[in-house]
């Protein structure tokens, strides 16, 4: 029988920092959930690409947008603008950046296991 679990991003199992952002990871229920905080001026291509060393973000994401605005540009040219309360499902192959002067915060249930991790 499974046991009830409760964890907090305030006491994350792992924290990864990168220019203008950070990722907090918790392991719960056999899964890893990430909360990313992207500061104004953050863009995947300049903040995480030098770590990932890939053309675009290869991590698929299934995420809830808590605050701020993220503009997403898929490799196929599709553009999305994610706002607080939105849920996005992003396959591999995209760039993203913060729009405006508020941090963008997302909770990701799929693609953060290797995100911003040196290869």
CNS distance restraints for C-alpha pairs under 8 A (distance, minus, plus):
assign (resid   5 and name CA) (resid  28 and name CA) 6.92 0.50 0.50
assign (resid   5 and name CA) (resid  29 and name CA) 7.25 0.50 0.50
assign (resid   6 and name CA) (resid  28 and name CA) 7.78 0.50 0.50
assign (resid   7 and name CA) (resid  11 and name CA) 7.53 0.50 0.50
assign (resid   7 and name CA) (resid  12 and name CA) 7.95 0.50 0.50
assign (resid   7 and name CA) (resid  26 and name CA) 7.18 0.50 0.50
assign (resid   7 and name CA) (resid  28 and name CA) 7.29 0.50 0.50
assign (resid   8 and name CA) (resid  12 and name CA) 6.45 0.50 0.50
assign (resid   8 and name CA) (resid  26 and name CA) 7.51 0.50 0.50
assign (resid   9 and name CA) (resid  24 and name CA) 6.28 0.50 0.50
assign (resid   9 and name CA) (resid  25 and name CA) 7.06 0.50 0.50
assign (resid   9 and name CA) (resid  26 and name CA) 6.61 0.50 0.50
assign (resid   9 and name CA) (resid  35 and name CA) 7.20 0.50 0.50
assign (resid  12 and name CA) (resid  24 and name CA) 5.72 0.50 0.50
assign (resid  12 and name CA) (resid  25 and name CA) 5.55 0.50 0.50
assign (resid  12 and name CA) (resid  26 and name CA) 5.25 0.50 0.50
assign (resid  13 and name CA) (resid  24 and name CA) 7.54 0.50 0.50
assign (resid  13 and name CA) (resid  25 and name CA) 5.76 0.50 0.50
assign (resid  13 and name CA) (resid  26 and name CA) 5.07 0.50 0.50
assign (resid  13 and name CA) (resid  27 and name CA) 6.85 0.50 0.50
assign (resid  14 and name CA) (resid  24 and name CA) 5.95 0.50 0.50
assign (resid  14 and name CA) (resid  25 and name CA) 5.16 0.50 0.50
assign (resid  14 and name CA) (resid  26 and name CA) 6.89 0.50 0.50
assign (resid  15 and name CA) (resid  22 and name CA) 7.01 0.50 0.50
assign (resid  15 and name CA) (resid  23 and name CA) 5.58 0.50 0.50
assign (resid  15 and name CA) (resid  24 and name CA) 4.56 0.50 0.50
assign (resid  15 and name CA) (resid  25 and name CA) 6.24 0.50 0.50
assign (resid  16 and name CA) (resid  22 and name CA) 5.59 0.50 0.50
assign (resid  16 and name CA) (resid  23 and name CA) 5.06 0.50 0.50
assign (resid  16 and name CA) (resid  24 and name CA) 6.58 0.50 0.50
assign (resid  16 and name CA) (resid 116 and name CA) 7.01 0.50 0.50
assign (resid  16 and name CA) (resid 117 and name CA) 7.65 0.50 0.50
assign (resid  17 and name CA) (resid  21 and name CA) 6.08 0.50 0.50
assign (resid  17 and name CA) (resid  22 and name CA) 4.25 0.50 0.50
assign (resid  17 and name CA) (resid  23 and name CA) 6.33 0.50 0.50
assign (resid  18 and name CA) (resid  22 and name CA) 5.85 0.50 0.50
assign (resid  18 and name CA) (resid  47 and name CA) 6.31 0.50 0.50
assign (resid  18 and name CA) (resid  48 and name CA) 6.78 0.50 0.50
assign (resid  18 and name CA) (resid 116 and name CA) 7.27 0.50 0.50
assign (resid  19 and name CA) (resid  42 and name CA) 7.35 0.50 0.50
assign (resid  19 and name CA) (resid  47 and name CA) 5.09 0.50 0.50
assign (resid  19 and name CA) (resid  48 and name CA) 7.62 0.50 0.50
assign (resid  20 and name CA) (resid  38 and name CA) 6.16 0.50 0.50
assign (resid  20 and name CA) (resid  39 and name CA) 5.16 0.50 0.50
assign (resid  20 and name CA) (resid  40 and name CA) 7.36 0.50 0.50
assign (resid  20 and name CA) (resid  41 and name CA) 6.97 0.50 0.50
assign (resid  20 and name CA) (resid  42 and name CA) 5.30 0.50 0.50
assign (resid  20 and name CA) (resid  47 and name CA) 6.93 0.50 0.50
assign (resid  21 and name CA) (resid  36 and name CA) 7.26 0.50 0.50
assign (resid  21 and name CA) (resid  37 and name CA) 5.48 0.50 0.50
assign (resid  21 and name CA) (resid  38 and name CA) 4.51 0.50 0.50
assign (resid  21 and name CA) (resid  39 and name CA) 5.75 0.50 0.50
assign (resid  21 and name CA) (resid  42 and name CA) 6.90 0.50 0.50
assign (resid  21 and name CA) (resid  47 and name CA) 7.87 0.50 0.50
assign (resid  22 and name CA) (resid  36 and name CA) 5.81 0.50 0.50
assign (resid  22 and name CA) (resid  37 and name CA) 5.48 0.50 0.50
assign (resid  22 and name CA) (resid  38 and name CA) 6.81 0.50 0.50
assign (resid  23 and name CA) (resid  34 and name CA) 6.47 0.50 0.50
assign (resid  23 and name CA) (resid  35 and name CA) 5.73 0.50 0.50
assign (resid  23 and name CA) (resid  36 and name CA) 4.45 0.50 0.50
assign (resid  23 and name CA) (resid  37 and name CA) 6.50 0.50 0.50
assign (resid  24 and name CA) (resid  34 and name CA) 5.52 0.50 0.50
assign (resid  24 and name CA) (resid  35 and name CA) 5.18 0.50 0.50
assign (resid  24 and name CA) (resid  36 and name CA) 6.38 0.50 0.50
assign (resid  25 and name CA) (resid  32 and name CA) 6.58 0.50 0.50
assign (resid  25 and name CA) (resid  33 and name CA) 5.75 0.50 0.50
assign (resid  25 and name CA) (resid  34 and name CA) 4.46 0.50 0.50
assign (resid  25 and name CA) (resid  35 and name CA) 6.53 0.50 0.50
assign (resid  25 and name CA) (resid 112 and name CA) 7.79 0.50 0.50
assign (resid  26 and name CA) (resid  32 and name CA) 5.67 0.50 0.50
assign (resid  26 and name CA) (resid  33 and name CA) 5.48 0.50 0.50
assign (resid  26 and name CA) (resid  34 and name CA) 6.46 0.50 0.50
assign (resid  27 and name CA) (resid  31 and name CA) 5.64 0.50 0.50
assign (resid  27 and name CA) (resid  32 and name CA) 4.45 0.50 0.50
assign (resid  27 and name CA) (resid  33 and name CA) 6.43 0.50 0.50
assign (resid  28 and name CA) (resid  32 and name CA) 6.29 0.50 0.50
assign (resid  28 and name CA) (resid  33 and name CA) 7.54 0.50 0.50
assign (resid  32 and name CA) (resid 109 and name CA) 7.09 0.50 0.50
assign (resid  32 and name CA) (resid 110 and name CA) 7.65 0.50 0.50
assign (resid  32 and name CA) (resid 112 and name CA) 7.59 0.50 0.50
assign (resid  32 and name CA) (resid 113 and name CA) 6.64 0.50 0.50
assign (resid  33 and name CA) (resid 107 and name CA) 7.18 0.50 0.50
assign (resid  33 and name CA) (resid 108 and name CA) 5.91 0.50 0.50
assign (resid  33 and name CA) (resid 109 and name CA) 4.99 0.50 0.50
assign (resid  33 and name CA) (resid 110 and name CA) 7.09 0.50 0.50
assign (resid  33 and name CA) (resid 112 and name CA) 7.09 0.50 0.50
assign (resid  34 and name CA) (resid 107 and name CA) 5.68 0.50 0.50
assign (resid  34 and name CA) (resid 108 and name CA) 5.13 0.50 0.50
assign (resid  34 and name CA) (resid 109 and name CA) 6.67 0.50 0.50
assign (resid  34 and name CA) (resid 112 and name CA) 5.75 0.50 0.50
assign (resid  34 and name CA) (resid 113 and name CA) 7.86 0.50 0.50
assign (resid  35 and name CA) (resid 105 and name CA) 7.02 0.50 0.50
assign (resid  35 and name CA) (resid 106 and name CA) 5.66 0.50 0.50
assign (resid  35 and name CA) (resid 107 and name CA) 4.42 0.50 0.50
assign (resid  35 and name CA) (resid 108 and name CA) 6.23 0.50 0.50
assign (resid  36 and name CA) (resid 105 and name CA) 5.64 0.50 0.50
assign (resid  36 and name CA) (resid 106 and name CA) 5.37 0.50 0.50
assign (resid  36 and name CA) (resid 107 and name CA) 6.48 0.50 0.50
assign (resid  36 and name CA) (resid 108 and name CA) 7.74 0.50 0.50
assign (resid  37 and name CA) (resid 103 and name CA) 6.62 0.50 0.50
assign (resid  37 and name CA) (resid 104 and name CA) 5.89 0.50 0.50
assign (resid  37 and name CA) (resid 105 and name CA) 4.60 0.50 0.50
assign (resid  37 and name CA) (resid 106 and name CA) 6.80 0.50 0.50
assign (resid  38 and name CA) (resid  42 and name CA) 5.85 0.50 0.50
assign (resid  38 and name CA) (resid  98 and name CA) 6.91 0.50 0.50
assign (resid  38 and name CA) (resid 103 and name CA) 5.43 0.50 0.50
assign (resid  38 and name CA) (resid 104 and name CA) 5.07 0.50 0.50
assign (resid  38 and name CA) (resid 105 and name CA) 6.27 0.50 0.50
assign (resid  39 and name CA) (resid  98 and name CA) 7.12 0.50 0.50
assign (resid  39 and name CA) (resid 102 and name CA) 7.03 0.50 0.50
assign (resid  39 and name CA) (resid 103 and name CA) 4.40 0.50 0.50
assign (resid  39 and name CA) (resid 104 and name CA) 6.51 0.50 0.50
assign (resid  40 and name CA) (resid  98 and name CA) 5.68 0.50 0.50
assign (resid  40 and name CA) (resid  99 and name CA) 7.13 0.50 0.50
assign (resid  40 and name CA) (resid 100 and name CA) 6.58 0.50 0.50
assign (resid  40 and name CA) (resid 101 and name CA) 5.26 0.50 0.50
assign (resid  40 and name CA) (resid 102 and name CA) 5.99 0.50 0.50
assign (resid  40 and name CA) (resid 103 and name CA) 5.53 0.50 0.50
assign (resid  40 and name CA) (resid 104 and name CA) 7.75 0.50 0.50
assign (resid  41 and name CA) (resid  97 and name CA) 7.38 0.50 0.50
assign (resid  41 and name CA) (resid  98 and name CA) 6.22 0.50 0.50
assign (resid  41 and name CA) (resid  99 and name CA) 7.94 0.50 0.50
assign (resid  42 and name CA) (resid  46 and name CA) 7.55 0.50 0.50
assign (resid  42 and name CA) (resid  47 and name CA) 6.38 0.50 0.50
assign (resid  42 and name CA) (resid  97 and name CA) 5.70 0.50 0.50
assign (resid  42 and name CA) (resid  98 and name CA) 5.75 0.50 0.50
assign (resid  43 and name CA) (resid  47 and name CA) 5.76 0.50 0.50
assign (resid  43 and name CA) (resid  48 and name CA) 7.68 0.50 0.50
assign (resid  43 and name CA) (resid  95 and name CA) 7.48 0.50 0.50
assign (resid  43 and name CA) (resid  96 and name CA) 5.77 0.50 0.50
assign (resid  43 and name CA) (resid  97 and name CA) 4.08 0.50 0.50
assign (resid  43 and name CA) (resid  98 and name CA) 6.57 0.50 0.50
assign (resid  44 and name CA) (resid  48 and name CA) 5.01 0.50 0.50
assign (resid  44 and name CA) (resid  49 and name CA) 6.05 0.50 0.50
assign (resid  44 and name CA) (resid  57 and name CA) 7.38 0.50 0.50
assign (resid  44 and name CA) (resid  95 and name CA) 5.71 0.50 0.50
assign (resid  44 and name CA) (resid  96 and name CA) 5.55 0.50 0.50
assign (resid  44 and name CA) (resid  97 and name CA) 6.31 0.50 0.50
assign (resid  45 and name CA) (resid  49 and name CA) 4.96 0.50 0.50
assign (resid  45 and name CA) (resid  50 and name CA) 7.70 0.50 0.50
assign (resid  45 and name CA) (resid  56 and name CA) 7.13 0.50 0.50
assign (resid  45 and name CA) (resid  95 and name CA) 6.33 0.50 0.50
assign (resid  45 and name CA) (resid  96 and name CA) 7.67 0.50 0.50
assign (resid  46 and name CA) (resid  50 and name CA) 6.88 0.50 0.50
assign (resid  47 and name CA) (resid  51 and name CA) 7.90 0.50 0.50
assign (resid  48 and name CA) (resid  52 and name CA) 6.13 0.50 0.50
assign (resid  48 and name CA) (resid 116 and name CA) 5.81 0.50 0.50
assign (resid  49 and name CA) (resid  53 and name CA) 5.43 0.50 0.50
assign (resid  49 and name CA) (resid  54 and name CA) 6.25 0.50 0.50
assign (resid  49 and name CA) (resid  55 and name CA) 7.37 0.50 0.50
assign (resid  49 and name CA) (resid  56 and name CA) 7.07 0.50 0.50
assign (resid  49 and name CA) (resid  57 and name CA) 7.38 0.50 0.50
assign (resid  51 and name CA) (resid 116 and name CA) 6.03 0.50 0.50
assign (resid  51 and name CA) (resid 117 and name CA) 6.67 0.50 0.50
assign (resid  51 and name CA) (resid 118 and name CA) 5.37 0.50 0.50
assign (resid  51 and name CA) (resid 119 and name CA) 7.32 0.50 0.50
assign (resid  52 and name CA) (resid  57 and name CA) 7.83 0.50 0.50
assign (resid  52 and name CA) (resid 115 and name CA) 7.74 0.50 0.50
assign (resid  52 and name CA) (resid 116 and name CA) 6.17 0.50 0.50
assign (resid  52 and name CA) (resid 117 and name CA) 6.75 0.50 0.50
assign (resid  52 and name CA) (resid 118 and name CA) 6.21 0.50 0.50
assign (resid  52 and name CA) (resid 119 and name CA) 6.47 0.50 0.50
assign (resid  53 and name CA) (resid 119 and name CA) 7.68 0.50 0.50
assign (resid  54 and name CA) (resid  58 and name CA) 7.41 0.50 0.50
assign (resid  56 and name CA) (resid  75 and name CA) 7.66 0.50 0.50
assign (resid  56 and name CA) (resid  93 and name CA) 5.39 0.50 0.50
assign (resid  56 and name CA) (resid  94 and name CA) 5.40 0.50 0.50
assign (resid  56 and name CA) (resid  95 and name CA) 5.94 0.50 0.50
assign (resid  57 and name CA) (resid  92 and name CA) 6.27 0.50 0.50
assign (resid  57 and name CA) (resid  93 and name CA) 5.33 0.50 0.50
assign (resid  57 and name CA) (resid  94 and name CA) 5.24 0.50 0.50
assign (resid  57 and name CA) (resid  95 and name CA) 6.13 0.50 0.50
assign (resid  58 and name CA) (resid  91 and name CA) 7.81 0.50 0.50
assign (resid  58 and name CA) (resid  92 and name CA) 4.29 0.50 0.50
assign (resid  58 and name CA) (resid  93 and name CA) 5.26 0.50 0.50
assign (resid  58 and name CA) (resid  94 and name CA) 7.30 0.50 0.50
assign (resid  59 and name CA) (resid  91 and name CA) 7.29 0.50 0.50
assign (resid  59 and name CA) (resid  92 and name CA) 5.31 0.50 0.50
assign (resid  59 and name CA) (resid  93 and name CA) 7.72 0.50 0.50
assign (resid  59 and name CA) (resid 111 and name CA) 5.13 0.50 0.50
assign (resid  59 and name CA) (resid 112 and name CA) 7.17 0.50 0.50
assign (resid  59 and name CA) (resid 114 and name CA) 7.70 0.50 0.50
assign (resid  59 and name CA) (resid 115 and name CA) 6.78 0.50 0.50
assign (resid  60 and name CA) (resid  89 and name CA) 7.63 0.50 0.50
assign (resid  60 and name CA) (resid  90 and name CA) 5.52 0.50 0.50
assign (resid  60 and name CA) (resid  91 and name CA) 4.46 0.50 0.50
assign (resid  60 and name CA) (resid  92 and name CA) 4.75 0.50 0.50
assign (resid  60 and name CA) (resid 110 and name CA) 6.82 0.50 0.50
assign (resid  60 and name CA) (resid 111 and name CA) 4.99 0.50 0.50
assign (resid  61 and name CA) (resid  88 and name CA) 7.41 0.50 0.50
assign (resid  61 and name CA) (resid  89 and name CA) 5.66 0.50 0.50
assign (resid  61 and name CA) (resid  90 and name CA) 4.97 0.50 0.50
assign (resid  61 and name CA) (resid  91 and name CA) 6.49 0.50 0.50
assign (resid  61 and name CA) (resid  92 and name CA) 7.91 0.50 0.50
assign (resid  61 and name CA) (resid 108 and name CA) 6.35 0.50 0.50
assign (resid  61 and name CA) (resid 109 and name CA) 7.24 0.50 0.50
assign (resid  61 and name CA) (resid 110 and name CA) 5.42 0.50 0.50
assign (resid  61 and name CA) (resid 111 and name CA) 4.65 0.50 0.50
assign (resid  61 and name CA) (resid 112 and name CA) 7.60 0.50 0.50
assign (resid  62 and name CA) (resid  87 and name CA) 7.31 0.50 0.50
assign (resid  62 and name CA) (resid  88 and name CA) 5.73 0.50 0.50
assign (resid  62 and name CA) (resid  89 and name CA) 4.48 0.50 0.50
assign (resid  62 and name CA) (resid  90 and name CA) 6.42 0.50 0.50
assign (resid  62 and name CA) (resid 108 and name CA) 5.65 0.50 0.50
assign (resid  62 and name CA) (resid 109 and name CA) 5.61 0.50 0.50
assign (resid  62 and name CA) (resid 110 and name CA) 5.44 0.50 0.50
assign (resid  62 and name CA) (resid 111 and name CA) 7.01 0.50 0.50
assign (resid  63 and name CA) (resid  87 and name CA) 5.58 0.50 0.50
assign (resid  63 and name CA) (resid  88 and name CA) 5.38 0.50 0.50
assign (resid  63 and name CA) (resid  89 and name CA) 6.60 0.50 0.50
assign (resid  63 and name CA) (resid 106 and name CA) 6.27 0.50 0.50
assign (resid  63 and name CA) (resid 107 and name CA) 5.40 0.50 0.50
assign (resid  63 and name CA) (resid 108 and name CA) 4.12 0.50 0.50
assign (resid  63 and name CA) (resid 109 and name CA) 6.01 0.50 0.50
assign (resid  63 and name CA) (resid 110 and name CA) 7.57 0.50 0.50
assign (resid  64 and name CA) (resid  85 and name CA) 6.85 0.50 0.50
assign (resid  64 and name CA) (resid  86 and name CA) 6.00 0.50 0.50
assign (resid  64 and name CA) (resid  87 and name CA) 4.50 0.50 0.50
assign (resid  64 and name CA) (resid  88 and name CA) 6.61 0.50 0.50
assign (resid  64 and name CA) (resid 106 and name CA) 5.58 0.50 0.50
assign (resid  64 and name CA) (resid 107 and name CA) 5.20 0.50 0.50
assign (resid  64 and name CA) (resid 108 and name CA) 6.44 0.50 0.50
assign (resid  65 and name CA) (resid  82 and name CA) 6.85 0.50 0.50
assign (resid  65 and name CA) (resid  83 and name CA) 6.22 0.50 0.50
assign (resid  65 and name CA) (resid  84 and name CA) 4.98 0.50 0.50
assign (resid  65 and name CA) (resid  85 and name CA) 5.62 0.50 0.50
assign (resid  65 and name CA) (resid  86 and name CA) 5.37 0.50 0.50
assign (resid  65 and name CA) (resid  87 and name CA) 6.15 0.50 0.50
assign (resid  65 and name CA) (resid  88 and name CA) 7.83 0.50 0.50
assign (resid  65 and name CA) (resid 104 and name CA) 7.71 0.50 0.50
assign (resid  65 and name CA) (resid 105 and name CA) 6.22 0.50 0.50
assign (resid  65 and name CA) (resid 106 and name CA) 4.50 0.50 0.50
assign (resid  65 and name CA) (resid 107 and name CA) 6.56 0.50 0.50
assign (resid  66 and name CA) (resid  83 and name CA) 7.82 0.50 0.50
assign (resid  66 and name CA) (resid  84 and name CA) 4.91 0.50 0.50
assign (resid  66 and name CA) (resid  85 and name CA) 6.11 0.50 0.50
assign (resid  66 and name CA) (resid  86 and name CA) 7.94 0.50 0.50
assign (resid  66 and name CA) (resid 104 and name CA) 7.46 0.50 0.50
assign (resid  66 and name CA) (resid 105 and name CA) 5.33 0.50 0.50
assign (resid  66 and name CA) (resid 106 and name CA) 5.45 0.50 0.50
assign (resid  66 and name CA) (resid 107 and name CA) 7.19 0.50 0.50
assign (resid  67 and name CA) (resid  83 and name CA) 6.80 0.50 0.50
assign (resid  67 and name CA) (resid  84 and name CA) 4.66 0.50 0.50
assign (resid  67 and name CA) (resid  85 and name CA) 7.78 0.50 0.50
assign (resid  67 and name CA) (resid 103 and name CA) 7.12 0.50 0.50
assign (resid  67 and name CA) (resid 104 and name CA) 5.27 0.50 0.50
assign (resid  67 and name CA) (resid 105 and name CA) 5.15 0.50 0.50
assign (resid  67 and name CA) (resid 106 and name CA) 7.24 0.50 0.50
assign (resid  68 and name CA) (resid  83 and name CA) 6.25 0.50 0.50
assign (resid  68 and name CA) (resid  84 and name CA) 6.30 0.50 0.50
assign (resid  68 and name CA) (resid  98 and name CA) 7.51 0.50 0.50
assign (resid  68 and name CA) (resid  99 and name CA) 7.63 0.50 0.50
assign (resid  68 and name CA) (resid 100 and name CA) 7.89 0.50 0.50
assign (resid  68 and name CA) (resid 102 and name CA) 5.42 0.50 0.50
assign (resid  68 and name CA) (resid 103 and name CA) 5.36 0.50 0.50
assign (resid  68 and name CA) (resid 104 and name CA) 3.92 0.50 0.50
assign (resid  68 and name CA) (resid 105 and name CA) 6.41 0.50 0.50
assign (resid  69 and name CA) (resid  81 and name CA) 6.82 0.50 0.50
assign (resid  69 and name CA) (resid  82 and name CA) 5.65 0.50 0.50
assign (resid  69 and name CA) (resid  83 and name CA) 4.82 0.50 0.50
assign (resid  69 and name CA) (resid  84 and name CA) 7.10 0.50 0.50
assign (resid  69 and name CA) (resid  98 and name CA) 5.91 0.50 0.50
assign (resid  69 and name CA) (resid  99 and name CA) 5.39 0.50 0.50
assign (resid  69 and name CA) (resid 100 and name CA) 7.21 0.50 0.50
assign (resid  69 and name CA) (resid 102 and name CA) 7.70 0.50 0.50
assign (resid  69 and name CA) (resid 103 and name CA) 7.83 0.50 0.50
assign (resid  69 and name CA) (resid 104 and name CA) 5.66 0.50 0.50
assign (resid  70 and name CA) (resid  81 and name CA) 5.72 0.50 0.50
assign (resid  70 and name CA) (resid  82 and name CA) 5.17 0.50 0.50
assign (resid  70 and name CA) (resid  83 and name CA) 6.80 0.50 0.50
assign (resid  70 and name CA) (resid  96 and name CA) 6.46 0.50 0.50
assign (resid  70 and name CA) (resid  97 and name CA) 5.55 0.50 0.50
assign (resid  70 and name CA) (resid  98 and name CA) 4.75 0.50 0.50
assign (resid  70 and name CA) (resid  99 and name CA) 5.84 0.50 0.50
assign (resid  70 and name CA) (resid 104 and name CA) 6.48 0.50 0.50
assign (resid  71 and name CA) (resid  79 and name CA) 7.27 0.50 0.50
assign (resid  71 and name CA) (resid  80 and name CA) 5.84 0.50 0.50
assign (resid  71 and name CA) (resid  81 and name CA) 4.47 0.50 0.50
assign (resid  71 and name CA) (resid  82 and name CA) 6.36 0.50 0.50
assign (resid  71 and name CA) (resid  96 and name CA) 5.44 0.50 0.50
assign (resid  71 and name CA) (resid  97 and name CA) 5.43 0.50 0.50
assign (resid  71 and name CA) (resid  98 and name CA) 6.38 0.50 0.50
assign (resid  71 and name CA) (resid  99 and name CA) 6.51 0.50 0.50
assign (resid  72 and name CA) (resid  79 and name CA) 5.62 0.50 0.50
assign (resid  72 and name CA) (resid  80 and name CA) 5.05 0.50 0.50
assign (resid  72 and name CA) (resid  81 and name CA) 6.14 0.50 0.50
assign (resid  72 and name CA) (resid  82 and name CA) 7.65 0.50 0.50
assign (resid  72 and name CA) (resid  94 and name CA) 6.84 0.50 0.50
assign (resid  72 and name CA) (resid  95 and name CA) 5.87 0.50 0.50
assign (resid  72 and name CA) (resid  96 and name CA) 4.31 0.50 0.50
assign (resid  72 and name CA) (resid  97 and name CA) 6.77 0.50 0.50
assign (resid  73 and name CA) (resid  77 and name CA) 6.28 0.50 0.50
assign (resid  73 and name CA) (resid  78 and name CA) 5.90 0.50 0.50
assign (resid  73 and name CA) (resid  79 and name CA) 4.65 0.50 0.50
assign (resid  73 and name CA) (resid  80 and name CA) 6.62 0.50 0.50
assign (resid  73 and name CA) (resid  94 and name CA) 5.54 0.50 0.50
assign (resid  73 and name CA) (resid  95 and name CA) 5.28 0.50 0.50
assign (resid  73 and name CA) (resid  96 and name CA) 6.11 0.50 0.50
assign (resid  74 and name CA) (resid  78 and name CA) 5.14 0.50 0.50
assign (resid  74 and name CA) (resid  79 and name CA) 6.32 0.50 0.50
assign (resid  74 and name CA) (resid  93 and name CA) 5.95 0.50 0.50
assign (resid  74 and name CA) (resid  94 and name CA) 4.15 0.50 0.50
assign (resid  74 and name CA) (resid  95 and name CA) 6.43 0.50 0.50
assign (resid  75 and name CA) (resid  93 and name CA) 5.31 0.50 0.50
assign (resid  75 and name CA) (resid  94 and name CA) 5.31 0.50 0.50
assign (resid  75 and name CA) (resid  95 and name CA) 7.74 0.50 0.50
assign (resid  82 and name CA) (resid  86 and name CA) 6.07 0.50 0.50
assign (resid  82 and name CA) (resid  87 and name CA) 7.80 0.50 0.50
assign (resid  82 and name CA) (resid  88 and name CA) 7.38 0.50 0.50
assign (resid  90 and name CA) (resid  94 and name CA) 7.94 0.50 0.50
assign (resid  98 and name CA) (resid 103 and name CA) 7.20 0.50 0.50
assign (resid  98 and name CA) (resid 104 and name CA) 6.34 0.50 0.50
assign (resid 108 and name CA) (resid 112 and name CA) 6.69 0.50 0.50
assign (resid 111 and name CA) (resid 115 and name CA) 6.95 0.50 0.50
